[in-house]
Amino acid sequence: MILLQASSAPDTIVDGLVNHGTRIAIVIVLGLLLHIAATRIVPAALQRAVVNSRQRPLRPEELQRTSTLSQIFVHVISVVIIAMGSFMILGELGLNITPVLAGAGVIGIAIGFGTQNLFKDMLAGFFIVVEDQFTIGDVVCAGGVCGLVEDFSLRRTVLRDLDGYVHYVPNGEVRVTTNLSKDYARVNLDVTVAYDVDINRAVESINRVGRDLATDAQFAADIREAPQVFRIENLGDSGVVIKVLGVTERLRHWDITSELRKRIKQGFDNEGIEIPFPHTAVVWKNRPNSDSLLKN
């Protein structure tokens, strides 16, 4: 009985190929056409969607990343096409595919539980690319750490901090991303002067330094808006706090701010403007007089 069943299976397949060859051929041809369409439509559609969302031409690294996403989508679509086509062909051959579907469902559930974090990371990485949250070369804070984005994939982001430490951050674990170098950066500096300094004189000195820095050949290309006094920020314990703002190219605000501090200090020194430091007044209660100290 067992031998009879085993020998009947090839006959069923041969009969299915003979009787349903046309339908099987149509399934195969349709599968090939869908695969070809996916390989041509998906990359173009994805690149168009990314360009429209950013409203500017894509940078080389963004083009490369979009191409990687396209390959992933095409691969997933191809797997789905192959799976569906295989089941349709098996059905045409007269084979019972119910046990196969049941087994595939059990395996799929097991794999789903084991890889749900992986799909979560990849989905988050996809939205990072589409929304242009950051790219390689940006300085970002994500997942509780900050650093330069050295590498990026759908699964994880690689950050290197100022100490040289490399952090691998799963994209699915990122709730808030802060991009410190998106399109442009800002000089944001607080300068404190003593209370007995003419505040207008101090403001003019700072603005003059900012204008000179913006016209310096070494820094002019990196400054979009010259640093200047924005407002009187605070009346502090030791002096008047002046807020200075300016706009620079991305990743250049640290160097510009450092140079601005140096030039403001030099300008204040030349003009006799005091930068105060904390003072502490000591008051003695029940202080003994000098005569009692001499007697002792």
Secondary structure, 3 states (H helix, E strand, C coil): CHHHHHHHHHHHHHHHHHHCHHHHHHHHHHHHHHHHHHHHHHHHHHHHHHHHHHCCCCCHHHHHHHHHHHHHHHHHHHHHHHHHHHHHHHHHCCCCCHHHHHHHHHHHHHHHHHHHHHHHHHHHHHHHHHCCCCCCCCEEEECCEEEEEEEECCCEEEEECCCCCEEEEEHHHCCCEEECCCCEEEEEEEEEECCCCCHHHHHHHHHHHHHHHHHCCCCHHHEEEEEEEEEEEEECCCCEEEEEEEEEECCCHHHHHHHHHHHHHHHHHHHCCCCCCCCCCCCCCCCCCHHHHHHC
